[in-house]
Amino acid sequence: MLLAGKNAIVYGAAGTIGTALSTAFAREGAKVHLTGRTAKTLDDVAERIRKAGGRAEPAVVDALDEAAVNAHADEVAAEDGSVDISVSVIDIADHQGTPLVEMELEDFERPVRIALRSTFVTARAAARHMIRQRSGVILTFGGDGGGQPMRDYSIGGLQVALNAVDFLRRQLAAELGPHGIRVLGLHTGGITESLPADFDGRQAITDMIVDKTMLKRAASLADVGNVAVFAASDLARAMTATSLNITCGAIAD
C-alpha cells in the first residue's frame, strides 16, 4: 500500500472530489480524517470507507474557521502521531454564467476569498506539524497557475481564485521545501462526473470540457483519486512546486 501508516486530513471530504480523494487514500492504507460542516454526510463516507476495509475518522470542522482547523490538526497529531497529507476541496461557492461586467462584487470575490482563506488556513495548520516531522505533503486542487481565460462562457471569479491558490501553492513549496515538505497541485480541467445531474447546463459544460481534450474524455473521479495517491506517496518524493496535469490533454505542458 502506497500510503500505509500515513494520516491524511481531507477538508470537504463529503463532496464528490473529497470523497474520491478520501476513498483513494484509505484504499492505499492511510487513516483518513474526514472533515466538513455536516456530520451526516461525513459519517456516510466514513462508513463506506470502513466497509471497504479502510480507516476513517469524521469530524465537523469548518475549513474557514482558523481556530477549529488548528485545534483539529493538533488533535490528529496528538492522537495519531503525525499529519502527513492535507488537502482542501471545499465548495468555494463560485457563481458562473453571468458576464463579469454584469456580476455583483460579492459574487465575484466570494470564491476568491473562500479558496484563498481555506487553503492558507488548512495548509498552515498542517505545515506546523509537518515542519516538526520534517516530512509531509500538501495538495491543492483545480488550478495550474497558467490557465487561459474562458472565451465563450463566463466563470466569474473561479479562474481568478484557482490561479491565486496556485501561486500560494508555489510560495508554500518554496518556504516549506527546506523542511522536507512537498506542495503539489492537482489540475483536472473539469470533472464532468461532479456536475449535478439536474443541472440544466450539464451537457453543454460536459461537451465544452471534453472537446478541449486530446483523449476526448474528461478525467474521472477515480483518475483524480489515483493521481492524488501518487502525489502523496513516496513515489513522487522528487516532485514539489508543480501541478499534476490530469486534463486528458486539454492543457499541453
Phi and psi in degrees as GROMACS dihedral restraints (atoms count N, CA, C in turn):
[ dihedral_restraints ]
;  ai    aj    ak    al  type     phi  dphi    fc
    3     4     5     6     1   -72.0    20    10
    4     5     6     7     1   -23.9    20    10
    6     7     8     9     1  -120.1    20    10
    7     8     9    10     1    24.1    20    10
    9    10    11    12     1   -58.0    20    10
   10    11    12    13     1   132.8    20    10
   12    13    14    15     1    82.4    20    10
   13    14    15    16     1     0.6    20    10
   15    16    17    18     1   -92.9    20    10
   16    17    18    19     1   151.4    20    10
   18    19    20    21     1  -114.3    20    10
   19    20    21    22     1   122.3    20    10
   21    22    23    24     1  -114.9    20    10
   22    23    24    25     1   140.3    20    10
   24    25    26    27     1  -114.0    20    10
   25    26    27    28     1   123.7    20    10
   27    28    29    30     1  -116.3    20    10
   28    29    30    31     1   118.6    20    10
   30    31    32    33     1   -94.5    20    10
   31    32    33    34     1   130.3    20    10
   33    34    35    36     1    80.9    20    10
   34    35    36    37     1    34.3    20    10
   36    37    38    39     1   -68.6    20    10
   37    38    39    40     1   -19.0    20    10
   39    40    41    42     1   -92.3    20    10
   40    41    42    43     1    -5.2    20    10
   42    43    44    45     1   -75.1    20    10
   43    44    45    46     1   175.3    20    10
   45    46    47    48     1   -63.7    20    10
   46    47    48    49     1   -46.1    20    10
   48    49    50    51     1   -69.2    20    10
   49    50    51    52     1   -43.7    20    10
   51    52    53    54     1   -60.5    20    10
   52    53    54    55     1   -39.9    20    10
   54    55    56    57     1   -65.6    20    10
   55    56    57    58     1   -41.1    20    10
   57    58    59    60     1   -62.0    20    10
   58    59    60    61     1   -44.3    20    10
   60    61    62    63     1   -65.7    20    10
   61    62    63    64     1   -46.1    20    10
   63    64    65    66     1   -62.5    20    10
   64    65    66    67     1   -45.0    20    10
   66    67    68    69     1   -67.8    20    10
   67    68    69    70     1   -35.3    20    10
   69    70    71    72     1   -68.5    20    10
   70    71    72    73     1   -43.2    20    10
   72    73    74    75     1   -60.6    20    10
   73    74    75    76     1   -45.2    20    10
   75    76    77    78     1   -64.7    20    10
   76    77    78    79     1   -39.8    20    10
   78    79    80    81     1   -58.9    20    10
   79    80    81    82     1   -33.2    20    10
   81    82    83    84     1   -94.5    20    10
   82    83    84    85     1    15.6    20    10
   84    85    86    87     1   102.0    20    10
   85    86    87    88     1    -4.2    20    10
   87    88    89    90     1   -76.1    20    10
   88    89    90    91     1   149.4    20    10
   90    91    92    93     1   -86.6    20    10
   91    92    93    94     1   122.8    20    10
   93    94    95    96     1  -105.8    20    10
   94    95    96    97     1   123.8    20    10
   96    97    98    99     1   -95.3    20    10
   97    98    99   100     1   108.1    20    10
   99   100   101   102     1   -89.3    20    10
  100   101   102   103     1   120.7    20    10
  102   103   104   105     1  -123.9    20    10
  103   104   105   106     1   154.2    20    10
  105   106   107   108     1   175.8    20    10
  106   107   108   109     1  -170.0    20    10
  108   109   110   111     1  -103.5    20    10
  109   110   111   112     1    -5.1    20    10
  111   112   113   114     1  -124.9    20    10
  112   113   114   115     1   113.8    20    10
  114   115   116   117     1   -60.9    20    10
  115   116   117   118     1   -41.1    20    10
  117   118   119   120     1   -61.6    20    10
  118   119   120   121     1   -47.3    20    10
  120   121   122   123     1   -68.9    20    10
  121   122   123   124     1   -34.9    20    10
  123   124   125   126     1   -65.0    20    10
  124   125   126   127     1   -42.6    20    10
  126   127   128   129     1   -62.2    20    10
  127   128   129   130     1   -37.4    20    10
  129   130   131   132     1   -63.5    20    10
  130   131   132   133     1   -43.6    20    10
  132   133   134   135     1   -65.8    20    10
  133   134   135   136     1   -41.7    20    10
  135   136   137   138     1   -61.2    20    10
  136   137   138   139     1   -41.7    20    10
  138   139   140   141     1   -65.1    20    10
  139   140   141   142     1   -39.6    20    10
  141   142   143   144     1   -62.7    20    10
  142   143   144   145     1   -41.9    20    10
  144   145   146   147     1   -66.0    20    10
  145   146   147   148     1   -42.5    20    10
  147   148   149   150     1   -65.8    20    10
  148   149   150   151     1   -38.2    20    10
  150   151   152   153     1   -64.0    20    10
  151   152   153   154     1   -27.4    20    10
  153   154   155   156     1   -87.3    20    10
  154   155   156   157     1     3.9    20    10
  156   157   158   159     1    94.2    20    10
  157   158   159   160     1     6.4    20    10
  159   160   161   162     1   -93.9    20    10
  160   161   162   163     1   177.5    20    10
  162   163   164   165     1  -116.5    20    10
  163   164   165   166     1   130.1    20    10
  165   166   167   168     1  -145.9    20    10
  166   167   168   169     1   142.2    20    10
  168   169   170   171     1  -132.6    20    10
  169   170   171   172     1   106.5    20    10
  171   172   173   174     1   -81.9    20    10
  172   173   174   175     1   149.5    20    10
  174   175   176   177     1  -154.2    20    10
  175   176   177   178     1   136.1    20    10
  177   178   179   180     1   -78.9    20    10
  178   179   180   181     1   111.9    20    10
  180   181   182   183     1  -142.5    20    10
  181   182   183   184     1   128.3    20    10
  183   184   185   186     1   -88.0    20    10
  184   185   186   187     1   116.9    20    10
  186   187   188   189     1   -66.1    20    10
  187   188   189   190     1    -9.6    20    10
  189   190   191   192     1   -94.4    20    10
  190   191   192   193     1    -7.1    20    10
  192   193   194   195     1   -94.0    20    10
  193   194   195   196     1   102.4    20    10
  195   196   197   198     1   -55.1    20    10
  196   197   198   199     1   -48.5    20    10
  198   199   200   201     1   -64.9    20    10
  199   200   201   202     1   -41.4    20    10
  201   202   203   204     1   -66.6    20    10
  202   203   204   205     1   -41.5    20    10
  204   205   206   207     1   -64.6    20    10
  205   206   207   208     1   -45.2    20    10
  207   208   209   210     1   -61.1    20    10
  208   209   210   211     1   -44.3    20    10
  210   211   212   213     1   -64.2    20    10
  211   212   213   214     1   -40.2    20    10
  213   214   215   216     1   -67.9    20    10
  214   215   216   217     1   -44.6    20    10
  216   217   218   219     1   -61.4    20    10
  217   218   219   220     1   -40.4    20    10
  219   220   221   222     1   -61.8    20    10
  220   221   222   223     1   -39.4    20    10
  222   223   224   225     1   -66.0    20    10
  223   224   225   226     1   -43.6    20    10
  225   226   227   228     1   -60.8    20    10
  226   227   228   229     1   -46.4    20    10
  228   229   230   231     1   -63.7    20    10
  229   230   231   232     1   -40.0    20    10
  231   232   233   234     1   -69.4    20    10
  232   233   234   235     1   -41.2    20    10
  234   235   236   237     1   -84.3    20    10
  235   236   237   238     1   -35.1    20    10
  237   238   239   240     1  -109.9    20    10
  238   239   240   241     1    -7.0    20    10
  240   241   242   243     1    95.0    20    10
  241   242   243   244     1   -15.6    20    10
  243   244   245   246     1  -165.3    20    10
  244   245   246   247     1   160.2    20    10
  246   247   248   249     1  -121.5    20    10
  247   248   249   250     1   110.0    20    10
  249   250   251   252     1  -104.3    20    10
  250   251   252   253     1   -28.9    20    10
  252   253   254   255     1  -139.2    20    10
  253   254   255   256     1   135.0    20    10
  255   256   257   258     1  -138.3    20    10
  256   257   258   259     1   134.7    20    10
  258   259   260   261     1  -151.3    20    10
  259   260   261   262     1   134.5    20    10
  261   262   263   264     1  -111.7    20    10
  262   263   264   265     1   122.0    20    10
  264   265   266   267     1  -130.4    20    10
  265   266   267   268     1    41.2    20    10
  267   268   269   270     1   -70.9    20    10
  268   269   270   271     1   158.3    20    10
  270   271   272   273     1   -66.5    20    10
  271   272   273   274     1   126.3    20    10
  273   274   275   276     1   -98.6    20    10
  274   275   276   277     1     9.9    20    10
  276   277   278   279     1    55.0    20    10
  277   278   279   280     1    45.4    20    10
  279   280   281   282     1   -78.3    20    10
  280   281   282   283     1   151.4    20    10
  282   283   284   285     1  -112.7    20    10
  283   284   285   286     1   125.4    20    10
  285   286   287   288     1  -123.8    20    10
  286   287   288   289     1   161.1    20    10
  288   289   290   291     1    96.2    20    10
  289   290   291   292     1    -8.7    20    10
  291   292   293   294     1  -108.4    20    10
  292   293   294   295     1   128.0    20    10
  294   295   296   297     1   -56.1    20    10
  295   296   297   298     1   147.2    20    10
  297   298   299   300     1   -57.0    20    10
  298   299   300   301     1   -37.6    20    10
  300   301   302   303     1   -71.3    20    10
  301   302   303   304     1   -13.5    20    10
  303   304   305   306     1  -107.3    20    10
  304   305   306   307     1    -1.7    20    10
  306   307   308   309     1   -85.9    20    10
  307   308   309   310     1   142.7    20    10
  309   310   311   312     1   -69.9    20    10
  310   311   312   313     1   146.3    20    10
  312   313   314   315     1   -55.9    20    10
  313   314   315   316     1   -43.0    20    10
  315   316   317   318     1   -60.9    20    10
  316   317   318   319     1   -40.8    20    10
  318   319   320   321     1   -66.6    20    10
  319   320   321   322     1   -34.7    20    10
  321   322   323   324     1   -72.6    20    10
  322   323   324   325     1   -46.7    20    10
  324   325   326   327     1   -84.7    20    10
  325   326   327   328     1   -16.7    20    10
  327   328   329   330     1   -57.8    20    10
  328   329   330   331     1   -51.4    20    10
  330   331   332   333     1   -64.9    20    10
  331   332   333   334     1   -31.4    20    10
  333   334   335   336     1   -65.2    20    10
  334   335   336   337     1   -46.9    20    10
  336   337   338   339     1   -63.4    20    10
  337   338   339   340     1   -46.9    20    10
  339   340   341   342     1   -66.7    20    10
  340   341   342   343     1   -45.2    20    10
  342   343   344   345     1   -63.8    20    10
  343   344   345   346     1   -46.1    20    10
  345   346   347   348     1   -68.4    20    10
  346   347   348   349     1   -44.3    20    10
  348   349   350   351     1   -63.8    20    10
  349   350   351   352     1   -46.7    20    10
  351   352   353   354     1   -66.4    20    10
  352   353   354   355     1   -39.8    20    10
  354   355   356   357     1   -65.7    20    10
  355   356   357   358     1   -45.4    20    10
  357   358   359   360     1   -63.9    20    10
  358   359   360   361     1   -49.1    20    10
  360   361   362   363     1   -63.2    20    10
  361   362   363   364     1   -45.2    20    10
  363   364   365   366     1   -73.1    20    10
  364   365   366   367     1   -39.6    20    10
  366   367   368   369     1   -65.3    20    10
  367   368   369   370     1   -41.8    20    10
  369   370   371   372     1   -63.7    20    10
  370   371   372   373     1   -42.3    20    10
  372   373   374   375     1   -61.2    20    10
  373   374   375   376     1   -43.1    20    10
  375   376   377   378     1   -70.3    20    10
  376   377   378   379     1   -42.3    20    10
  378   379   380   381     1   -61.9    20    10
  379   380   381   382     1   -33.2    20    10
  381   382   383   384     1   -61.2    20    10
  382   383   384   385     1   -34.3    20    10
  384   385   386   387     1   -83.0    20    10
  385   386   387   388     1   -36.7    20    10
  387   388   389   390     1   -64.7    20    10
  388   389   390   391     1   -33.8    20    10
  390   391   392   393     1   -61.7    20    10
  391   392   393   394     1   -43.3    20    10
  393   394   395   396     1   -63.4    20    10
  394   395   396   397     1   -39.2    20    10
  396   397   398   399     1   -75.9    20    10
  397   398   399   400     1   -24.1    20    10
  399   400   401   402     1    62.0    20    10
  400   401   402   403     1    37.0    20    10
  402   403   404   405     1  -166.6    20    10
  403   404   405   406     1   160.0    20    10
  405   406   407   408     1   146.0    20    10
  406   407   408   409     1   162.1    20    10
  408   409   410   411     1  -133.6    20    10
  409   410   411   412     1   128.0    20    10
  411   412   413   414     1  -111.9    20    10
  412   413   414   415     1   126.5    20    10
  414   415   416   417     1  -111.5    20    10
  415   416   417   418     1   142.3    20    10
  417   418   419   420     1  -117.4    20    10
  418   419   420   421     1   165.6    20    10
  420   421   422   423     1  -133.1    20    10
  421   422   423   424     1   135.2    20    10
  423   424   425   426     1   111.2    20    10
  424   425   426   427     1   -39.9    20    10
  426   427   428   429     1  -104.2    20    10
  427   428   429   430     1   159.8    20    10
  429   430   431   432     1  -124.5    20    10
  430   431   432   433     1     1.9    20    10
  432   433   434   435     1    77.7    20    10
  433   434   435   436     1    -4.3    20    10
  435   436   437   438     1  -146.6    20    10
  436   437   438   439     1    21.8    20    10
  438   439   440   441     1   -62.0    20    10
  439   440   441   442     1   142.9    20    10
  441   442   443   444     1   -81.3    20    10
  442   443   444   445     1   148.2    20    10
  444   445   446   447     1   -66.2    20    10
  445   446   447   448     1   151.6    20    10
  447   448   449   450     1   -77.5    20    10
  448   449   450   451     1   134.2    20    10
  450   451   452   453     1  -101.8    20    10
  451   452   453   454     1   -25.5    20    10
  453   454   455   456     1  -113.1    20    10
  454   455   456   457     1     3.2    20    10
  456   457   458   459     1  -155.6    20    10
  457   458   459   460     1   134.5    20    10
  459   460   461   462     1   -87.2    20    10
  460   461   462   463     1   124.5    20    10
  462   463   464   465     1  -112.2    20    10
  463   464   465   466     1    18.9    20    10
  465   466   467   468     1    58.3    20    10
  466   467   468   469     1  -130.5    20    10
  468   469   470   471     1   -90.0    20    10
  469   470   471   472     1     5.3    20    10
  471   472   473   474     1   -61.2    20    10
  472   473   474   475     1   -52.9    20    10
  474   475   476   477     1   -64.7    20    10
  475   476   477   478     1   -35.7    20    10
  477   478   479   480     1   -62.1    20    10
  478   479   480   481     1   -43.8    20    10
  480   481   482   483     1   -62.7    20    10
  481   482   483   484     1   -45.2    20    10
  483   484   485   486     1   -66.2    20    10
  484   485   486   487     1   -38.6    20    10
  486   487   488   489     1   -71.3    20    10
  487   488   489   490     1   -33.9    20    10
  489   490   491   492     1   -64.8    20    10
  490   491   492   493     1   -43.6    20    10
  492   493   494   495     1   -63.3    20    10
  493   494   495   496     1   -36.6    20    10
  495   496   497   498     1   -67.9    20    10
  496   497   498   499     1   -37.0    20    10
  498   499   500   501     1   -67.2    20    10
  499   500   501   502     1   -39.4    20    10
  501   502   503   504     1   -58.9    20    10
  502   503   504   505     1   -40.4    20    10
  504   505   506   507     1   -58.4    20    10
  505   506   507   508     1   -45.1    20    10
  507   508   509   510     1   -67.1    20    10
  508   509   510   511     1   -37.2    20    10
  510   511   512   513     1   -67.2    20    10
  511   512   513   514     1   -41.8    20    10
  513   514   515   516     1   -60.6    20    10
  514   515   516   517     1   -42.1    20    10
  516   517   518   519     1   -60.4    20    10
  517   518   519   520     1   -41.6    20    10
  519   520   521   522     1   -64.9    20    10
  520   521   522   523     1   -40.0    20    10
  522   523   524   525     1   -80.2    20    10
  523   524   525   526     1   -32.4    20    10
  525   526   527   528     1   -94.7    20    10
  526   527   528   529     1   -16.8    20    10
  528   529   530   531     1   -52.9    20    10
  529   530   531   532     1   -45.3    20    10
  531   532   533   534     1   -60.8    20    10
  532   533   534   535     1   -16.2    20    10
  534   535   536   537     1   -94.5    20    10
  535   536   537   538     1     6.5    20    10
  537   538   539   540     1    83.5    20    10
  538   539   540   541     1    15.0    20    10
  540   541   542   543     1  -102.6    20    10
  541   542   543   544     1   131.9    20    10
  543   544   545   546     1  -104.0    20    10
  544   545   546   547     1   142.4    20    10
  546   547   548   549     1  -129.7    20    10
  547   548   549   550     1   118.9    20    10
  549   550   551   552     1  -131.7    20    10
  550   551   552   553     1   150.0    20    10
  552   553   554   555     1  -107.6    20    10
  553   554   555   556     1   150.5    20    10
  555   556   557   558     1  -110.7    20    10
  556   557   558   559     1   114.5    20    10
  558   559   560   561     1  -112.9    20    10
  559   560   561   562     1   114.8    20    10
  561   562   563   564     1  -107.0    20    10
  562   563   564   565     1   -26.7    20    10
  564   565   566   567     1    77.9    20    10
  565   566   567   568     1     2.7    20    10
  567   568   569   570     1   118.7    20    10
  568   569   570   571     1   130.0    20    10
  570   571   572   573     1  -110.1    20    10
  571   572   573   574     1   105.8    20    10
  573   574   575   576     1   -65.3    20    10
  574   575   576   577     1   -29.0    20    10
  576   577   578   579     1   -62.4    20    10
  577   578   579   580     1   -23.9    20    10
  579   580   581   582     1   -85.3    20    10
  580   581   582   583     1    -7.6    20    10
  582   583   584   585     1   -71.8    20    10
  583   584   585   586     1   135.3    20    10
  585   586   587   588     1   -58.0    20    10
  586   587   588   589     1   137.9    20    10
  588   589   590   591     1   -61.9    20    10
  589   590   591   592     1   -29.3    20    10
  591   592   593   594     1   -97.2    20    10
  592   593   594   595     1    11.9    20    10
  594   595   596   597     1   -76.6    20    10
  595   596   597   598     1   123.6    20    10
  597   598   599   600     1   -60.1    20    10
  598   599   600   601     1   -34.1    20    10
  600   601   602   603     1   -94.3    20    10
  601   602   603   604     1    15.4    20    10
  603   604   605   606     1   -57.4    20    10
  604   605   606   607     1   -48.1    20    10
  606   607   608   609     1   -67.6    20    10
  607   608   609   610     1   -39.5    20    10
  609   610   611   612     1   -64.5    20    10
  610   611   612   613     1   -42.8    20    10
  612   613   614   615     1   -70.6    20    10
  613   614   615   616     1   -38.6    20    10
  615   616   617   618     1   -58.5    20    10
  616   617   618   619     1   -46.7    20    10
  618   619   620   621     1   -62.7    20    10
  619   620   621   622     1   -39.4    20    10
  621   622   623   624     1   -63.8    20    10
  622   623   624   625     1   -41.8    20    10
  624   625   626   627     1   -67.2    20    10
  625   626   627   628     1   -48.8    20    10
  627   628   629   630     1   -67.2    20    10
  628   629   630   631     1   -39.5    20    10
  630   631   632   633     1   -60.5    20    10
  631   632   633   634     1   -27.2    20    10
  633   634   635   636     1   -80.9    20    10
  634   635   636   637     1   -12.0    20    10
  636   637   638   639     1   -87.7    20    10
  637   638   639   640     1   155.2    20    10
  639   640   641   642     1   -79.6    20    10
  640   641   642   643     1   -30.5    20    10
  642   643   644   645     1   -85.9    20    10
  643   644   645   646     1    -6.5    20    10
  645   646   647   648     1    57.8    20    10
  646   647   648   649     1    39.3    20    10
  648   649   650   651     1  -157.7    20    10
  649   650   651   652     1   158.3    20    10
  651   652   653   654     1   -93.3    20    10
  652   653   654   655     1   156.4    20    10
  654   655   656   657     1   -62.0    20    10
  655   656   657   658     1   143.8    20    10
  657   658   659   660     1   -93.1    20    10
  658   659   660   661     1   169.2    20    10
  660   661   662   663     1   -61.5    20    10
  661   662   663   664     1   -37.6    20    10
  663   664   665   666     1   -63.7    20    10
  664   665   666   667     1   -38.5    20    10
  666   667   668   669     1   -59.6    20    10
  667   668   669   670     1   -45.4    20    10
  669   670   671   672     1   -61.4    20    10
  670   671   672   673     1   -44.8    20    10
  672   673   674   675     1   -61.9    20    10
  673   674   675   676     1   -42.0    20    10
  675   676   677   678     1   -65.5    20    10
  676   677   678   679     1   -42.3    20    10
  678   679   680   681     1   -68.5    20    10
  679   680   681   682     1   -37.5    20    10
  681   682   683   684     1   -62.6    20    10
  682   683   684   685     1   -40.1    20    10
  684   685   686   687     1   -60.2    20    10
  685   686   687   688     1   -47.6    20    10
  687   688   689   690     1   -58.2    20    10
  688   689   690   691     1   -47.9    20    10
  690   691   692   693     1   -60.4    20    10
  691   692   693   694     1   -36.5    20    10
  693   694   695   696     1   -83.3    20    10
  694   695   696   697     1   -11.2    20    10
  696   697   698   699     1   -92.2    20    10
  697   698   699   700     1   169.9    20    10
  699   700   701   702     1   -69.1    20    10
  700   701   702   703     1   -13.5    20    10
  702   703   704   705     1   -62.6    20    10
  703   704   705   706     1   -25.4    20    10
  705   706   707   708     1  -105.1    20    10
  706   707   708   709     1    24.5    20    10
  708   709   710   711     1   -60.7    20    10
  709   710   711   712     1   -19.7    20    10
  711   712   713   714     1   -94.1    20    10
  712   713   714   715     1     4.5    20    10
  714   715   716   717     1  -108.4    20    10
  715   716   717   718     1   127.6    20    10
  717   718   719   720     1  -158.1    20    10
  718   719   720   721     1   166.3    20    10
  720   721   722   723     1    59.4    20    10
  721   722   723   724     1    29.3    20    10
  723   724   725   726     1  -141.3    20    10
  724   725   726   727     1   167.8    20    10
  726   727   728   729     1  -111.0    20    10
  727   728   729   730     1   147.9    20    10
  729   730   731   732     1   -94.6    20    10
  730   731   732   733     1   119.1    20    10
  732   733   734   735     1   -80.1    20    10
  733   734   735   736     1   108.6    20    10
  735   736   737   738     1  -117.3    20    10
  736   737   738   739     1    36.3    20    10
  738   739   740   741     1   -93.8    20    10
  739   740   741   742     1     6.0    20    10
  741   742   743   744     1    57.5    20    10
  742   743   744   745     1    29.4    20    10
  744   745   746   747     1    90.9    20    10
  745   746   747   748     1     6.3    20    10
  747   748   749   750     1   -65.5    20    10
  748   749   750   751     1   -32.7    20    10
  750   751   752   753     1  -116.9    20    10
  751   752   753   754     1   128.3    20    10
  753   754   755   756     1  -103.7    20    10
  754   755   756   757     1   107.7    20    10
